[in-house]
Amino acid sequence: MHILTTDINNLVLPKDLLGEALLTVGAFDGIHIGHWALIQELADQAHKQGKLSGLVTFYPHPTVVLQPERPARYLTTPGEKAVLLESSGLDWIVMLSFTPSLAKMSPQDFCQVLVERTGMRELWVGPDAAIGRGRAGGLSILKDLGAELGFQLHEVPYVTQDGEKVSSTQIRRLVRRGHIEQAASLLGRPYSVCGEVVHGAQRGRCLGFPTANVDVPAERVVPANGIYATMARVGEQWHQSVTSIGVRPTFDNGVRSIETYLLDFGGDLYGHDLVVEFIARLRPEQRFSNIQDLVDQIKDDVARSRKVLASYVPSAPTGCGG
């Protein structure tokens, strides 16, 4: 699979990837089960027809440019998205820089670029597709443009779960509320974050539970404050772990942080990237009246995490950063 990161003006595929193509366009944040259903069917159909399969996505998310007053919150970084899509069967991915000039392109101009520079012959989209300036390119417009520019529009129905459309917005909401098991069912894998291990206050070490303070980028969606049974990956090695998210109310109600205690691990993690997969929420964050009560609770958290994680098999690597 070839991955090209560029802007719309410099979009040029390698010669060996030029040809008639089926492709899809969208933000694809999270690469959830709805995305997978569309992408894998597209790749299968393209290969059956002897055509290429491609995906065009954007960074930053279009809302960053269109609604700058709303801070971006991502389920996946571009690097994680690329790693997740490696097993999709797609021939190529284009990650376009979403700029003010791209936001101003008409649906016709944008589709014409795709036809001329990627060989698009089919455009696969969901029922709520909206391409081009002001989200003007809905299904009816895209169908007309297809007749004019020489591509077919292929509408793919929503994937639903419990009667509700699976969407990145829904998953963000679930993660923020700490409903990480429900989020995992929509993602098709546990939700994860990644960041460099940095120095913290080292209170966990003083209590006998040395934690890794994970510096997660501010634009990532972080689960609700609380204690979680997690899996932590250092390099290619997975470790059972307990992760605390919050402000440490027993001590100082300080800056919100993500602190992970790796079970049965004695190495130095400072400066390393740590991937944390959230498997189950054990309890909310709470304040204890004395340190011994906190230590007793942490011991219970560790025991519960071991039980939750005893038979858990970690997922494939999802990348870090990027």
C-alpha positions as CSV (number, residue, x, y, z in Angstrom):
1,M,0.0,0.0,0.0
2,H,1.4,3.4,-1.0
3,I,0.8,6.4,1.3
4,L,1.1,9.9,-0.1
5,T,0.9,13.0,2.0
6,T,0.5,16.2,0.0
7,D,-1.8,19.1,-0.7
8,I,-4.4,19.2,-3.5
9,N,-2.2,21.3,-5.8
10,N,0.6,18.7,-5.7
11,L,-1.5,15.5,-5.9
12,V,0.4,13.2,-8.3
13,L,0.3,9.5,-7.9
14,P,3.3,7.3,-8.9
15,K,3.1,5.9,-12.4
16,D,2.6,2.4,-11.2
17,L,-0.6,3.4,-9.3
18,L,-2.2,5.3,-12.2
19,G,-5.2,3.6,-13.7
20,E,-8.9,3.3,-13.3
21,A,-9.7,3.4,-9.6
22,L,-12.5,3.0,-7.1
23,L,-12.0,5.3,-4.2
24,T,-13.6,6.9,-1.1
25,V,-13.2,10.2,0.5
26,G,-13.6,11.3,4.1
27,A,-12.0,12.2,7.4
28,F,-12.1,8.5,8.6
29,D,-11.1,9.5,12.2
30,G,-10.9,6.3,14.3
31,I,-11.2,3.8,11.4
32,H,-14.3,2.3,13.1
33,I,-16.4,-0.7,12.0
34,G,-18.5,1.4,9.7
35,H,-15.3,2.7,7.9
36,W,-14.0,-0.9,7.7
37,A,-17.2,-2.2,6.1
38,L,-17.0,0.5,3.3
39,I,-13.2,0.2,2.8
40,Q,-13.0,-3.5,2.6
41,E,-15.9,-3.9,0.3
42,L,-14.4,-1.2,-2.0
43,A,-11.0,-2.9,-2.1
44,D,-12.6,-6.3,-2.8
45,Q,-14.8,-4.9,-5.6
46,A,-11.8,-3.0,-7.2
47,H,-9.7,-6.1,-7.3
48,K,-12.5,-8.2,-8.8
49,Q,-12.9,-5.6,-11.5
50,G,-9.1,-5.4,-12.1
51,K,-9.0,-1.8,-10.9
52,L,-7.1,0.0,-8.2
53,S,-8.5,1.0,-4.9
54,G,-7.8,4.2,-3.1
55,L,-8.7,6.4,-0.1
56,V,-8.5,10.1,0.2
57,T,-8.5,11.5,3.7
58,F,-7.6,14.8,5.4
59,Y,-5.4,16.4,8.1
60,P,-6.2,18.4,9.9
61,H,-9.8,17.5,10.3
62,P,-12.0,19.8,8.2
63,T,-13.6,21.3,11.3
64,V,-10.3,22.8,12.3
65,V,-10.5,25.1,9.2
66,L,-14.2,25.4,9.0
67,Q,-15.0,25.9,12.7
68,P,-11.7,27.2,14.3
69,E,-13.5,28.1,17.5
70,R,-13.9,24.3,18.1
71,P,-10.7,22.6,19.3
72,A,-9.9,19.5,17.3
73,R,-10.2,16.2,19.1
74,Y,-8.9,13.1,17.3
75,L,-9.5,9.4,17.9
76,T,-6.4,8.6,15.7
77,T,-3.3,10.5,14.5
78,P,-2.4,10.3,10.8
79,G,0.3,7.8,11.7
80,E,-2.1,5.6,13.6
81,K,-4.6,5.8,10.7
82,A,-2.0,4.7,8.2
83,V,-0.9,1.7,10.4
84,L,-4.5,0.6,10.8
85,L,-5.2,0.8,7.1
86,E,-2.2,-1.3,6.2
87,S,-4.3,-4.5,6.3
88,S,-7.3,-2.9,4.4
89,G,-6.4,-4.2,1.0
90,L,-6.2,-0.7,-0.4
91,D,-3.6,0.1,-3.1
92,W,-3.0,3.6,-2.0
93,I,-3.9,6.3,0.5
94,V,-3.7,10.0,-0.1
95,M,-3.6,12.2,3.0
96,L,-4.5,15.7,1.9
97,S,-3.6,18.8,3.8
98,F,-7.0,20.4,4.6
99,T,-6.3,24.1,3.9
100,P,-8.6,27.2,3.5
101,S,-8.0,27.0,-0.3
102,L,-9.1,23.3,-0.3
103,A,-12.2,24.3,1.8
104,K,-13.2,26.8,-0.9
105,M,-13.0,24.3,-3.8
106,S,-16.4,23.6,-5.4
107,P,-17.6,20.0,-5.5
108,Q,-17.0,20.0,-9.3
109,D,-13.4,21.2,-9.1
110,F,-12.5,18.7,-6.3
111,C,-14.1,15.8,-8.2
112,Q,-12.4,16.8,-11.4
113,V,-9.0,16.7,-9.7
114,L,-9.7,13.2,-8.4
115,V,-10.8,12.0,-11.9
116,E,-7.8,13.5,-13.6
117,R,-5.1,12.7,-11.1
118,T,-6.2,9.5,-9.5
119,G,-8.2,7.8,-12.3
120,M,-11.3,7.8,-10.2
121,R,-14.1,5.8,-12.0
122,E,-16.2,5.1,-8.9
123,L,-16.7,7.2,-5.8
124,W,-17.9,5.3,-2.7
125,V,-19.5,7.4,0.0
126,G,-22.0,7.1,2.9
127,P,-25.6,8.5,2.8
128,D,-24.4,11.8,4.5
129,A,-21.6,12.5,2.1
130,A,-21.0,16.3,1.6
131,I,-18.0,17.3,-0.5
132,G,-16.7,20.7,-1.5
133,R,-17.3,24.3,-0.5
134,G,-20.1,24.7,2.1
135,R,-20.6,20.9,2.0
136,A,-22.5,21.5,-1.2
137,G,-21.7,18.2,-2.8
138,G,-24.4,15.9,-1.4
139,L,-25.5,12.7,-3.1
140,S,-27.6,14.3,-5.8
141,I,-24.9,16.7,-6.8
142,L,-22.3,14.0,-6.8
143,K,-24.4,11.8,-9.0
144,D,-24.8,14.6,-11.5
145,L,-21.1,15.3,-11.4
146,G,-20.4,11.7,-12.0
147,A,-22.4,11.8,-15.2
148,E,-20.6,14.9,-16.3
149,L,-17.0,13.9,-15.3
150,G,-17.1,10.2,-16.0
151,F,-17.4,8.4,-12.7
152,Q,-20.2,6.4,-10.9
153,L,-21.4,7.2,-7.5
154,H,-21.7,4.2,-5.2
155,E,-23.7,4.8,-2.0
156,V,-22.8,2.6,1.0
157,P,-25.4,2.3,3.8
158,Y,-24.6,3.1,7.4
159,V,-23.4,0.4,9.7
160,T,-25.6,0.4,12.8
161,Q,-25.3,-1.0,16.3
162,D,-28.3,-1.2,18.6
163,G,-30.3,0.8,16.1
164,E,-27.8,3.7,16.1
165,K,-25.5,4.8,13.3
166,V,-21.8,4.0,14.0
167,S,-19.9,7.3,13.8
168,S,-16.7,8.9,15.0
169,T,-18.8,11.5,16.8
170,Q,-20.6,8.8,18.8
171,I,-17.3,7.1,19.7
172,R,-15.7,10.4,20.9
173,R,-18.7,10.9,23.1
174,L,-18.4,7.4,24.6
175,V,-14.7,7.7,25.2
176,R,-15.1,11.1,26.9
177,R,-17.7,9.6,29.2
178,G,-15.5,6.6,30.1
179,H,-17.6,4.0,28.3
180,I,-14.6,2.5,26.7
181,E,-16.0,-1.0,26.3
182,Q,-18.9,0.4,24.2
183,A,-16.4,2.5,22.2
184,A,-14.4,-0.7,21.6
185,S,-17.4,-2.5,20.1
186,L,-17.8,0.4,17.6
187,L,-14.1,0.7,16.8
188,G,-13.6,-3.1,16.5
189,R,-10.7,-2.9,18.9
190,P,-9.9,-1.2,22.2
191,Y,-9.4,2.5,22.2
192,S,-5.8,3.5,22.7
193,V,-3.6,6.6,23.2
194,C,0.1,7.0,22.8
195,G,2.7,9.4,24.1
196,E,6.2,9.8,25.4
197,V,6.9,8.9,29.1
198,V,7.9,12.1,30.9
199,H,8.9,12.9,34.4
200,G,6.0,13.6,36.9
201,A,5.7,14.1,40.6
202,Q,6.7,10.5,41.3
203,R,4.1,10.0,43.9
204,G,3.3,6.6,42.6
205,R,6.9,5.5,43.2
206,C,6.7,6.7,46.8
207,L,3.5,4.7,47.3
208,G,5.1,1.5,45.9
209,F,3.4,1.7,42.5
210,P,5.8,3.5,40.0
211,T,3.7,5.0,37.2
212,A,4.7,6.1,33.7
213,N,3.4,9.7,33.1
214,V,2.2,9.5,29.5
215,D,2.4,12.8,27.6
216,V,-0.5,12.5,25.2
217,P,-1.0,15.3,22.6
218,A,-3.7,17.8,23.6
219,E,-5.8,17.2,20.5
220,R,-6.3,13.5,21.3
221,V,-9.6,12.3,22.9
222,V,-8.9,11.1,26.4
223,P,-11.2,8.9,28.4
224,A,-13.1,10.3,31.4
225,N,-11.2,10.6,34.7
226,G,-11.0,7.3,36.5
227,I,-9.1,4.1,36.9
228,Y,-8.8,1.6,34.0
229,A,-7.5,-1.9,33.4
230,T,-5.2,-1.4,30.4
231,M,-2.6,-3.0,28.3
232,A,0.6,-1.0,27.7
233,R,3.0,-1.6,24.8
234,V,6.7,-0.7,25.0
235,G,8.3,-1.4,21.6
236,E,6.7,-4.7,20.6
237,Q,6.2,-5.9,24.2
238,W,2.8,-5.8,25.9
239,H,2.3,-5.5,29.6
240,Q,-0.8,-5.7,31.8
241,S,-1.3,-2.4,33.5
242,V,-3.5,-0.1,35.5
243,T,-4.0,3.5,34.3
244,S,-5.2,6.5,36.2
245,I,-6.6,9.6,34.5
246,G,-7.3,12.6,36.5
247,V,-6.1,15.4,38.8
248,R,-4.9,13.3,41.9
249,P,-7.6,14.7,44.3
250,T,-6.0,13.0,47.3
251,F,-2.9,15.1,46.8
252,D,-3.3,18.4,44.9
253,N,-6.1,18.5,42.3
254,G,-3.3,19.3,39.9
255,V,-3.0,19.3,36.1
256,R,-4.9,16.4,34.5
257,S,-2.6,13.6,33.6
258,I,-2.5,10.0,32.4
259,E,-0.4,7.7,34.6
260,T,0.1,4.0,33.9
261,Y,1.4,1.4,36.3
262,L,2.9,-1.6,34.4
263,L,2.4,-4.8,36.3
264,D,5.6,-6.9,36.9
265,F,7.8,-4.5,35.1
266,G,11.1,-3.0,36.4
267,G,12.6,-1.2,33.4
268,D,13.3,2.5,32.8
269,L,10.5,4.0,30.6
270,Y,11.6,7.7,30.5
271,G,11.8,8.9,26.9
272,H,10.1,5.9,25.5
273,D,6.8,6.0,23.6
274,L,4.0,4.1,25.4
275,V,0.8,2.8,23.8
276,V,-2.0,2.4,26.3
277,E,-5.1,0.3,25.3
278,F,-8.1,0.8,27.5
279,I,-9.9,-2.5,28.3
280,A,-12.2,-1.8,31.2
281,R,-13.1,1.1,33.5
282,L,-12.7,0.0,37.1
283,R,-14.0,3.0,39.0
284,P,-14.2,6.8,39.0
285,E,-11.4,8.9,40.3
286,Q,-11.9,9.6,44.0
287,R,-10.4,11.4,47.0
288,F,-9.2,9.4,50.0
289,S,-8.9,10.8,53.5
290,N,-5.5,9.2,54.1
291,I,-2.6,7.6,52.2
292,Q,-3.2,4.1,53.5
293,D,-6.7,4.0,52.2
294,L,-5.4,5.0,48.8
295,V,-2.7,2.3,48.9
296,D,-5.3,-0.3,49.8
297,Q,-7.5,0.8,46.9
298,I,-4.6,0.7,44.5
299,K,-3.9,-2.9,45.5
300,D,-7.5,-3.7,44.9
301,D,-7.3,-2.0,41.5
302,V,-4.3,-4.1,40.6
303,A,-6.0,-7.3,41.6
304,R,-9.1,-6.5,39.6
305,S,-7.0,-5.5,36.6
306,R,-5.2,-8.9,36.7
307,K,-8.5,-10.6,36.7
308,V,-9.9,-8.6,33.8
309,L,-6.7,-8.9,31.7
310,A,-6.0,-12.6,32.5
311,S,-7.3,-13.9,29.2
312,Y,-7.0,-10.8,27.1
313,V,-5.0,-10.9,23.9
314,P,-3.6,-7.6,22.8
315,S,-4.5,-6.2,19.4
316,A,-2.1,-5.6,16.5
317,P,0.2,-2.5,16.9
318,T,-1.6,0.8,16.1
319,G,1.4,3.0,15.7
320,C,2.4,6.0,17.8
321,G,2.6,9.7,16.9
322,G,2.6,11.0,13.4
